[in-house]
Amino acid sequence: MLNTTNAQRILDDLSPLLKTFREDLHRNPELSWHEFRTTDKIHEALSSAGYSNISRPLETGLVADYIIDPALPFILLRADIDALPI
């Protein structure tokens, strides 16, 4: 079971990796419908984290399912990955 101490340890371990990932995406912005590198990077990160059910219905963007128990409720997350032309 995941307790608060274990969760904090996991977050502490992942923090540098997530910070580097975020900084890389922000250094390489891509406008709408041109997020090819960003999609590749997200796919690569999810794959290396153990996600196997990843689909790419379009060239930009992806869908990743992480199901622990199909009988349990689920959470849906949606995120924009495009940059603004400023």
Secondary structure as the mmCIF struct_conf table of DSSP 4:
data_model
#
loop_
_struct_conf.conf_type_id
_struct_conf.id
_struct_conf.beg_label_comp_id
_struct_conf.beg_label_asym_id
_struct_conf.beg_label_seq_id
_struct_conf.end_label_comp_id
_struct_conf.end_label_asym_id
_struct_conf.end_label_seq_id
HELX_RH_AL_P HELX_RH_AL_P1 THR A 4 ARG A 27
BEND BEND1 ASN A 28 ASN A 28
TURN_TY1_P TURN_TY1_P1 SER A 32 TRP A 33
HELX_RH_AL_P HELX_RH_AL_P2 PHE A 36 SER A 48
TURN_TY1_P TURN_TY1_P2 ALA A 49 GLY A 50
STRN STRN1 ASN A 53 SER A 55
BEND BEND2 PRO A 57 THR A 60
STRN STRN2 VAL A 63 ASP A 65
BEND BEND3 ILE A 68 ILE A 68
TURN_TY1_P TURN_TY1_P3 PRO A 70 ALA A 71
BEND BEND4 LEU A 72 LEU A 72
HELX_LH_PP_P HELX_LH_PP_P1 ASP A 82 LEU A 84
#
